[in-house]
């Protein structure tokens, strides 16, 4: 595996910018929570970080390597805040059933997510979706 194809770890001191592109992720500017999923659950052996300033949840493997993320910005004071969007998530928890619970701080709600697998002609896609 050459240097450019190696998965990247999130590092605290690598910089203060972040991208949705997993290759470009270098830091979480204001992480508020980090929770581990129990082995054997839907989330497997993995970690979830509440990336508050980027209004999203980052899903990492047990070694801290990026798997995926979900979220985006929405503020109920500015208009609709659809499920799956956040205004500074500050908490994240993984239930015994494998569901991921996120405190959406300034939208004053808790959102619940489950792992979805979609098989189609183009292959298998997996993502987190609101319950």
Protein Blocks (a to p, Z undefined) as FASTA:
>chain_A
ZZklpccdddfkloccdcfblklpcbdfbacbdcdddehianlpadddddfknopacddd
fkopafbdcdddddfkloccdehiaehiabdcddfkopacdddfknopaddddddddddf
kbccdddddZZ
